[in-house]
Amino acid sequence: MRPTFYYHPRMLDYDFGPQHPFRPERLANCVNLLAHYGIETTDPGVATIKDAMRVHTESYLDTFQKIDALIAPGKPAKDGIYYEDSPFVQHGFLSGDNPPFPNMWQATLNFIAGTVRAAEEVRDGAPMALTLGGGLHHCSKERASGFCLLDDPAIACAILREKFDRVAYVDIDLHHGDGVQWIFYDDPSVLTCSIHETGRTLFPGTGFSEETGAQHTSLNVPLEAYTTGDVWLNAFRETIVAAVSKFGSQAIVLQMGSDPHFSDPLGHLQVAQQDWLEAVRDIKKLGLPLVACGGGGYNMNSVIRMWSSAILALSGINHDDEIPAPFAEEFQTPRFSDPNPPGPYGRGREFAQQSIDYIRNHHLQEMPTP
């Protein structure tokens, strides 16, 4: 039986505008391609403030709804919301990354609903549930950040904790999953794992190996710019796969940001589609209850290929590498994989080995086990 795949067009309402890199059509295009392979969608409904309250503070959610009311369609914003000590500024709503837009409160609830429902389904006994919405991993308990207004992966972890004693969060996005990390930094029941371009060269400037959490349950694998996919995948297996197993994880939340790809305009890693997909398959092979959601990815061509292939792999659907003709023409890409990824292979190995060694010598030795 195939896992439920949650999607509804209302999820596309999460839209910062035509000039913003976080484009909602990424999701719609993938859904159209997946339908060709028989992937049916299930309406997740909408998330609620009660879902958000699992991980966010009351003051943050109150400020979110207040600014939403101030920018309602046809209602000009009141003077004074931009002053330096404004709660809207303090909570991250007026930054360039997170420009306010009408009805953004409801749009955000629409967008994260797939992750929330997938987590509830797995909590209630399903072996796996999927969505390509959400993945908003930068939002902290009380601050919007990096295109992220609510933290649905953290909400999913909280939901799974209602049933499972030990939950692992695995983040394969280009950027450090800082919001999820800080939310669970002092909670030894949630292992947060993130492999990403180092914060020395990329937003959000965090995610160093020394950020270990109170009980070594925060695990970061920073990689230097231009690290190739073979090195990326090896580092993932040597650290995150090993840690998820040693921790005794009983369920996993997987954030599938596709922006490690070498064509992505916001980063500098050199990961090919096939390398990234192997990491998704590695998580599936662990055989644990799994919630998978979307994330970053800002080159439309690579996002479509990577997200669609991930959903097909997680759903157990074998397929040819060639993309069906109508879609290949529309998306200007003939196949899922990258035939000529950039090289030379092995780039970034020395830096990656430093991260691997640190995790082996600190995390894996000190990590609490069941």
Summary of the structure (lengths in Angstrom):
residues: 370
radius of gyration: 19.4
end to end distance: 31.0
largest distance: 58.1
contacts: 1354
relative contact order: 0.14
helix: 39%
strand: 12%
